[in-house]
């Protein structure tokens, strides 16, 4: 006969796991449509397949498929063999389907028969910034950033499948975010004071402007994703409407260290609280952050 205490411990463990899953699901607001048509991350010296399918985007079984198209062959030829009229014919169309899968909660990535793990920012940058780095799940070896080691390639795959950056087990998806170690910088945004947590690549409201009272509070997350100093910023931003849940959308930009950081992306269009589409005409389609304020 099983010990009742043992049963209670097992039951309690399952309930704790279940409650964690429910909490995770409740904080993962439905992401916008995935970026179909993007290039499947790979070496710049090879023709890039084009992503044509996503499933469970940003979730525990986020996956994407890609194939080389006539357009991608033409683009590669124009970049690498300009003026070579026979290039497109010589290269041909590769019918291979390229796939990658990720668990955005745990940090696992599978592609081309390999199992990789999210391993934080690239060590070349000691200020906790830099490219996403991955390690081999079997050997535990951290991958280099070269084309041969494919470190940046696999890191880019992770961000395509999991645009919120850090695995959810490490930095849970929440409507508010705060840590004692405030490594980052303050910025102004549309009359509000913001803080860019640069270790976690999260931008929050530090002091929302008066007109946003009752809609956002200090610590409310406006952006979560990934940034590389003097290069790209990409991830998920949120639009807010009083009485409604924050609506996520994809944004990207270029951060060259100047006094202004701009992120752009098609922002949610609402009918009441429901999101009925996305538009680059929305006032939220362009987010400007001023470091001089």
Protein Blocks (a to p, Z undefined) as FASTA:
>chain_A
ZZfklmmmmmmmmmmmmmmmmmmmmmmgcdddddehiacdddfkbccdddfbdehehiab
dccdddddfklmmmmmmmmmghiaklmmmnopafbdcdddddfknopaceehiacddebj
afklmnopajdddddfklopacdfbfklommmmmmmmmmmmmnopafklmccdfbdcdfb
lcdddddeehiacdddfknopacdfbdcfklgokacghiafbdcdddehiacdddddddd
ehiacdddddddddehiabdcddddddddehjbcfbdcfkbfklpccddfkZZ
